Amino acid sequence: MMSDPQRFPVLGAGARPVPATSRAGSARAGGLVLAGLTLALAAAGVVVLRSAVREEPAGTAAQPGGATITTDTALEAAAKARQAGDFRAADGILTEAIGHDATDERLHLARAEALLALGDYAGAYRQYQSAIALSGSQGAPALHFQAGTLATKAGLPDRAVEHYAMAMQGDAHNADYPLYLAMVQLKLGRTDEALANLARAARLDPDRAEAWGTAAQVYLARGKDELALQMVRRATALEPALGRWRLVEAKALKRLNEPQEAAALLLGLDEAQRRSPEILGVLGECYGLLGKPGEAALAYAEAFARAPEPEVRAALAYQAALWFHRAGQPEEADRFARSAAGLGHEPARQLLAERGG
C-alpha cells in the first residue's frame, strides 16, 4: 500500500471513480514536462466545438463584391476552402464575415481552425478568447480547455494555467483538464501543484498511464525512488510497450540497487527503443554496476551497426569505444574510436590522440 500527501488512488484498489466525460483530447506526450506530453492538439488541429456553443440566428456577411451572404453560408464556404487545403482563403472568408457579425462564436472558432492550420497559434488563441467571451456557460469548459492548449502552443503558459483551471471549475469530472494543467505547471516549475493535479487525474481515471508515469518522473527527480517505482509500475502495467515508462522504472530500480532487474527490463523493449541513447545510457550504467562493461560495449556496438544517422552513429561508436576500453579490449576500443572520428566526432579524435592512435 502507498500513502502520499498528494492522495493518488490506493494501488490495487478495485473501485473506479466517475470516468472522464471526454477522452478525445487525452494527452500521450513524453518527458517530465512536455516532451510528449506533449500537449499537442489531436491531428494537428483544434476541432471546432460546434456542439459546445450555443446556436445563434444566422447573420449576414458581405462578400468582397458587395453582395451579402448569411453567416451559415460563410461558414460553409470557409469549410469548403479548408477541405481544399486553402486555409488562407478560409481565413479571408471568415475575417470578412466576422467584420460584419462579430457576435457569432462559430465564426471565431472556425477562424481559429484556419489559423491553426496556418501555424498562427497566437492568432488562433485570440479567436478562442473571443469565442469564450461570447459563449454561455454550456460550452465554457471545453472552450477553456482548447484555449489552454492553444495558449501553450503560443508560448503563453500562464494563460494556459488560467484556462485549464477554468475548465476544471466548469467540469470536475474530466481527467484531461487536471492532467493538462499539471503538464503546464511542471513546465513552470510548480511541481507541488502539478502533483496534486496528477493525483486528481488519476483518481478520475485510474487507467490514465500519463498521470501515474509523469508523477513517477517527478518523484524520481526528488529522490523518492520507492514511491517513483510504485507509480511507474502502474503506468507500465497500463502501457507495457512504452519505452519512457520502462526507462523510469529502470532508473528507479538501478538507484534501489537492482541493476540486473533494471537491465532485464530495458532488454525487453523492442529493438528500435533499445537503440535510444537515453535507454542505452541507463543500460550501460546497469552493466557497469554488474561488472560487465563488455556487455555495455556490445550493446552500443549493435546500436551503432543499425543506426542510420551519421551524428547518432558517431556518438554510439564513441560510447562503444569507451566501454570496450573499460572491458580491457583496446583493439576494439580503437576501432570504434576511429569510426567515430571518421564521422566527425571530436572527442573520439582526442581519445585516439591520447592513446597514440
N, C-alpha and C positions, 0 to 999 in steps of 0.2 A: 504494500500500500504506500501511497505517497501523500505527504502533507505539504502544501505550498501556500504561501500567503496570497498568491495570485488566483488561487481557487480553480485550478483546472479540474475537470471531471476526474473522479477516482478511477484509476486504471483498473480495467476488468469489470467495471460496473455494467450491468445489463440494461438498465432503464435508459431510454433515449429521450432527450428533450424535444420540444416542439421543433420540427425541421425548419430550415430556412425556406422562406416563401419563394425565393428565386435562386436558381443556381446558374443562370445564364452568364453572369459576369464573374464566375468563380476564378480566383487567381491561381495560377500554377507557375509562377515565375520563380527564381532562384536566387540564391545568395542571401546573406544576412539581411540586406536592406532591399535592394531592387535589382538583383542580377538578372531574376526570373521571372520576382515575383515579380516579374515583372510588371505589374501594374499597367499592362498594355491593354488596349481595347480589342475585344474579340474581332477577328477577321480584319484587323487594322482599321476599324471604323466604328463609330458610335451608331447604334441602331436608333433611329428616330422613334421616340416613345409616343406614338400617336394615341395608343390606348391609355396612356397615363395622364394625358392632358384633357382639359375639358373641351368639348366641341363648341365652336363659335359659328354664328351665322356667316355664311360665305360673304366676304367683302369683295371689293373690286380693286384692280390694279391696272395701271396704264401700260400698254405696250410701247416700245420705242416710237412707233409710228403715230401714237396719239390715241389709238383705239383702247377701250377698256376691256379687261378680262376679269373674271371672278378670281378670288384668291385660290379657290379649288383648282381652277384651270391653270393658274401659275404654278401651283404645286405639282400638278400633273405634267406640265411642260418641263419643269426642273427635274422631275423624276426620270422622264424620258432622256433628258440630256445626261443625267448621271449614268443611266443604263448604257448609253452610247459611249461612256468614258469621257465626255466633255464636261468636266467639273467646273471649268471657268464659265462656260455658258450657263450652267445651272446656277452658279453663284450670281451671275449677272441678272438672270431672271428673278431670283429671289431678292436680291438687293433692290431691284426696281419695285417689286411687289411690296417689300417692307416700307419703302418710301411712301407708298400710298395707303398702307394698312399695317402700322407697326404694333397693333394690338392683338394680332393673332399669333399665339406662341408656336403654332405649327410651322409658320414661315421661318421663325428663328431656329427651330430645331432642324428643319430641312437645310437651312443655310449652314448650320453647324456641321452637318454631314458633308456638305460640299467642301467647306473649308478644311475639314479634317482630311479629306482625300487629297487636298492640295498641300497638306503639310503645315497649314496655318493653325497650330494648336491654340495660340493665344486668341486668334480671331474666333475660333470655334467656341472657346471658353466664354468669350464675351456674349456670344449668341445664347449660350445656356444661361448666363446671368439674366439676360433679357427674358428668356422663357420662364425662369423661376419667378421673376418679378410679376409676370402676368398670370402665372398658374394659380389654381386653387390648391387647397390642402391635399386633394386626392393624388395629384401627381408629384407632390413635393419630394418625398423620399427618393424615388427613382431618379428624378431630375437632379437632386443634390448629389447622388452617387455618381452619375455620369459627369456632372460638373467637376466633382472632386478628381475624377480620373483625368479629365482634360486639364485641370489646373496642374496636376502632377506632370503631365506631358509638356505643359507650357513652362515648367520650371517655377511653379508657384506653390511650393509645398505647404506653406502656412495657410493659404486659401483652401488647399485640398483638405487639410485637417478640419477646417470650419465646415466644409460641405459634407464630409463623411460623418462628422458629429451631428449635423442636422439630419442626415439620412437616418442615423441610428435613433435620433429622437423621434422621428416620424414613424419608424418601423423597427421595433425592438426584437423582431424575430428573424431577421435576415442575417445570416452569418457572414455574408460578403462585406457588410458595412463595417463591423469591427475589425475584420481581417485586413481590409484595405487601409483602414485608418491606422492600424498597427504598423503596417509597412512604411507609411509615410512618417510616422512618429519615430521609427527606427532610423530612418534617413536623417531626421532632425536631432538624433541623439537622445530622444525622450524614451529611454528604454523601460523604465518602470511603468509608464502609461501604456507603452506598446505591449508589455507582458500582460497587463490587465485586460487589454482588448483581445489579445490572442487567446487568453483563457475564456473570455466571453464567446469568441467564435467557436472554440472547441466545445463549450457547453451547448451552444445552439446546434452545432453539427459535429458530433464526435468523430465522424468519418472524414473530416477535413484535414488531410495529412499536412497541408501547408501550415496550419495553426500549430500542430504538435512539433513539426520539424523546425520551424522558424524559432519557436520558443527554445528548443534544444540548442540551436545555434547561439542564442543569447546566453543561456546558462553555461554553455561550454566556454564562451568568451569571458564569463565571470569566474571561471574556475570551479563551477559546481558540476563536476563531472558525473557523479552518480545520478543527479537529477536530470542532466542532459541525456544520459544514456536511457533512462526510463522514458523520457519524452520522445526521443528519436526512434526508439523501438516501436512506439505506437505508429509513428509515421512510416517506418519501413514495413510494418505489418500491412498498412493500407496501400503503399506503393512500393512493393519489394524490388521492382526493377529499376527504380530511380537512383542513379549514382550519387546524387547530392546527399540523400539521407544515409546511404551506406557510408559515405565519406565521414559524415558527422559521427555516426556510430563507431566507425573505426578509430577516429581521433579520440573519442571518449574511452574506448577500450584500451588504446595504447597508453593513455595517461593513467589508467587504472591498472597498469602493468599486466595487460593481457595482449601482448603483441601477436601471439600465434593466432588467437581468435580474430584479431583485427585484420591480419593478413589474409586469413581464410575468407573473411567477409568480402574483402576487395577482390580477391581472385575469383569470386563467384559472379562478378559482373561480366557483362559481355565484352568482347574484345575492344570495341570502339571506346567504351567507357574506361577500360583499364589503361588505355593509352593516354588518358588525360594527365597532363603534367602534375596537377594537384594530387590526383589519386596515386600516381607513380611516386610522388614525393613521400606520401604517408606510407605507402607500401615499402619503399626503400628504408624509411626510418624503422619500420617494424622488423625488417630483415636485419638491420643493423643491431637492434636490441637483442635479436635472437642469435647474433654472432654468425650471420650468413650473408656477408657482403657480396659473395659470388652470385647469390640468388637475385640480389638487387641489381647487380650488373647485367645479368641475363634479362631481367625484366625490361631494363632500359634499352638493351641491345635489340630485343624483339620489337619494342615500340619504334625504335629508330628505323628498323627494316621496313616497317609498314607505313610510316608517316609520309604524306606526300609533300608537305610544305617545307621549303628549304630552311626557314628560320626555326621551325619546330624540330626538324631533323638535326640541325646543328646543336640545339640545346640538349636534345636527347643523347646525342653522341658524346657530348661533353660530360653529362652525368654518368653515362656508361663508363667513360674513361676514368672518372673519379672512383667509381665503385670497383672497377677492375684493379685499380691501383691499391685500394684498401684490401682487396681479396688476395693481393700478392701475385697478380698476373700482369707484370709490366709490359709484356709484348702486346697483349690485348688492349691495355690501357693506352699505349702509344698509338695503336692502330685506330682506335676510336677518337683519340685526340686529333690525329691527322685528318680524319674525316670531318670533324667539327671545324677545324681550322680551314680546311678547304672550302667550307660553306660560309666562311667569313666570321666565324666565332672568335672574337679577340681573346677572351680568357683561355680558350683552348690553345691559341698560339703562344700565350705567355706560359702556359703549362709545359708545352713542348720545349720552349726556350729554357725553362728552369731545369728540365730533365735532359737537356742536351740533344733534343730530337729535332 
